[in-house]
Amino acid sequence: MKALQYDHTGVPREVLKLRELPLPDPGPGELRLQIAYAPIHPSDLNLIEGTYGTLAILPAIPGGEASARVDAVGEDVDGFSPGEAVLFKRRFGTWREFLCAPATDCHPLPEGIDLQQAAMLAINPATAWRMLEDLTPLRAGDWVLQNAANSAVGLSVIQLAKALAYRTCNLVRRAELVESLAALGADEVILDQTGAGKVIRERLGETTPVNLAFNAVGGDSALHLMNGLSPHGTLVTYGAMGRRPLTVPNGLLIFKGLHLRGFWLTDWLKSAAPGAVTELFEALTRLSKTGGLHLPVAGCFPLDQYEAALEAASGERRNGKILFKIDPELP
């Protein structure tokens, strides 16, 4: 089988190699999966660079999620059949044609689901859902703030908040994004620039409770969210796209009493009960199949065009995810 692999960390286009590896055989309790689609995430690139929160055991195959079909079933496995579509509940290194995984780490996908969309459910939409549901009690009609609203997590927040009857106020850096996010269901879209915090309060109303904000940028953008929050509100940082640290004025902590915390889906998955993980993926796959959750795809590339795929994934004005289309039989 073909796989992308790296022996040492560094610039992805320089250290990744396309290799022929032995086709694995499933052991007891395992499935052999043929990968259908696998997205390129910033976290995948950070792992290759050696700058992520964990370090890969080298040599390593990157790829944090994918959709796949069961190719072979090992001994002592019930409930899975060849040809059935699945997604993975944790990271396995999916930029390859086949892999073996415990059946307990695979979630069956409903028949007829779009495999491109399914390939993107387990990280960004899962992060959005858990942040909306776990960090601050919300009621129908409550507001949630976020920056990087056109990112995959940001788009997921807009759609999932709508499904959960919450309202979103979204910061973006480009004016041309306002209309498309509004069409997706964003309740307010504001340019992420000087004075954005004041604009948030003016748009939503000075006395309107705003108790939760999601930050994926840092720097001034995070400060705009903090200024838009109500006293004792919570700022959740889950990404660092702007590569700028949080700078928090003393008064926002002393007089406004803001709470600052982080979120990392990997940590949640480590401690979550199996039933909670199953419920999460059932909710996401149901919304995906019925059209309540849809993420744009900017392009698909076979594994042997990985250099072009990485270049496309690095484009700042890219409108959607770049996927590897690994199963050659797929359209």
Secondary structure, DSSP 8 states (H G I E B T S, - for coil): -EEEEBSS-S-HHHH-EEEE-------TTEEEEEEEEEE--HHHHHHHHT-SSS---SSB---S--EEEEEEE-TT--S--TT-EEEESS----SBSEEEEEGGGEEE--TT--HHHHTTSTTHHHHHHHHHHHSS---TT-EEEESSTTSHHHHHHHHHHHHTT-EEEEEES-TTHHHHHHHHT-SEEEE-STTHHHHHHHHH-TTS-EEEEEESS-HHHHHHHHHHS-TT-EEEE---TT-------HHHHHTS--EEEE--HHHHHHHS-HHHHHHHHHHHHHHHHHTS----EEEEE-GGGHHHHHHHHT-TT--SEEEEE--TT--
